Amino acid sequence: MAKTTMAFTDWIDRWNDDEYSLLRHKMQAVQFIGMGIYKYWDKCVCNNEIDLADQPVAETFRNALVSEDVISSERAEEIFALPKDG
């Protein structure tokens, strides 16, 4: 079974500085993704773990980032890729 979680800090390292700054700026507008993203984000921060297969939240988050031009589809594939086993 493929691993679906990784340390949140490792996931943040997948972002370049410009992308992450834009993400944090866009997250200030609640309409960007919806209220549920803040709960999801806070759980990731406090547990230092993100579940990249958590449906539908992770997929909704990823799709919103692409549709809001925070990241490209290609970068979303890289940033939201499941962690490699091992």
MARTORBA-591204 format. One record per residue (C-alpha): residue number from 1; chain; x, y, z. Coordinates in steps of 0.25 Angstrom, whole numbers, plus 5000, padded with zeros to 4 digits. Layout:
! MARTORBA-591204
(NUM, A, (X, Y, Z))
...
! end
This chain:
! MARTORBA-591204
(1, A, (5000, 5000, 5000))
(2, A, (5006, 5014, 4996))
(3, A, (5009, 5024, 5007))
(4, A, (5000, 5036, 5006))
(5, A, (5005, 5044, 5017))
(6, A, (5017, 5052, 5019))
(7, A, (5023, 5063, 5029))
(8, A, (5016, 5076, 5026))
(9, A, (5030, 5083, 5027))
(10, A, (5035, 5074, 5016))
(11, A, (5023, 5077, 5008))
(12, A, (5025, 5092, 5009))
(13, A, (5039, 5090, 5004))
(14, A, (5033, 5085, 4991))
(15, A, (5029, 5100, 4988))
(16, A, (5038, 5111, 4983))
(17, A, (5037, 5124, 4991))
(18, A, (5029, 5131, 4981))
(19, A, (5018, 5120, 4980))
(20, A, (5017, 5119, 4995))
(21, A, (5016, 5134, 4997))
(22, A, (5005, 5135, 4987))
(23, A, (4998, 5123, 4994))
(24, A, (4999, 5130, 5007))
(25, A, (4994, 5143, 5001))
(26, A, (4982, 5136, 4994))
(27, A, (4978, 5128, 5007))
(28, A, (4974, 5141, 5013))
(29, A, (4962, 5141, 5005))
(30, A, (4953, 5131, 5011))
(31, A, (4945, 5129, 4997))
(32, A, (4958, 5124, 4991))
(33, A, (4956, 5110, 4995))
(34, A, (4945, 5110, 5006))
(35, A, (4945, 5110, 5021))
(36, A, (4949, 5095, 5022))
(37, A, (4963, 5098, 5017))
(38, A, (4967, 5105, 5029))
(39, A, (4963, 5094, 5038))
(40, A, (4971, 5084, 5029))
(41, A, (4983, 5094, 5029))
(42, A, (4983, 5095, 5044))
(43, A, (4982, 5080, 5046))
(44, A, (4994, 5079, 5037))
(45, A, (5002, 5089, 5044))
(46, A, (4999, 5084, 5058))
(47, A, (5002, 5070, 5054))
(48, A, (5013, 5073, 5045))
(49, A, (5007, 5063, 5035))
(50, A, (4999, 5065, 5022))
(51, A, (4991, 5054, 5016))
(52, A, (4992, 5056, 5001))
(53, A, (4981, 5046, 4998))
(54, A, (4971, 5052, 5008))
(55, A, (4959, 5053, 4999))
(56, A, (4952, 5062, 4996))
(57, A, (4960, 5072, 5003))
(58, A, (4974, 5070, 4997))
(59, A, (4968, 5069, 4983))
(60, A, (4959, 5081, 4985))
(61, A, (4971, 5089, 4990))
(62, A, (4980, 5085, 4979))
(63, A, (4969, 5088, 4968))
(64, A, (4967, 5102, 4975))
(65, A, (4982, 5105, 4975))
(66, A, (4982, 5102, 4960))
(67, A, (4969, 5110, 4956))
(68, A, (4974, 5122, 4964))
(69, A, (4987, 5122, 4957))
(70, A, (4995, 5120, 4969))
(71, A, (5002, 5108, 4963))
(72, A, (5002, 5101, 4949))
(73, A, (4996, 5087, 4947))
(74, A, (5010, 5082, 4945))
(75, A, (5015, 5088, 4959))
(76, A, (5002, 5083, 4965))
(77, A, (5006, 5069, 4961))
(78, A, (5020, 5071, 4967))
(79, A, (5015, 5077, 4980))
(80, A, (5003, 5068, 4983))
(81, A, (5011, 5055, 4978))
(82, A, (5010, 5044, 4988))
(83, A, (5022, 5042, 4996))
(84, A, (5032, 5031, 4991))
(85, A, (5032, 5019, 5000))
(86, A, (5045, 5016, 5008))
! end
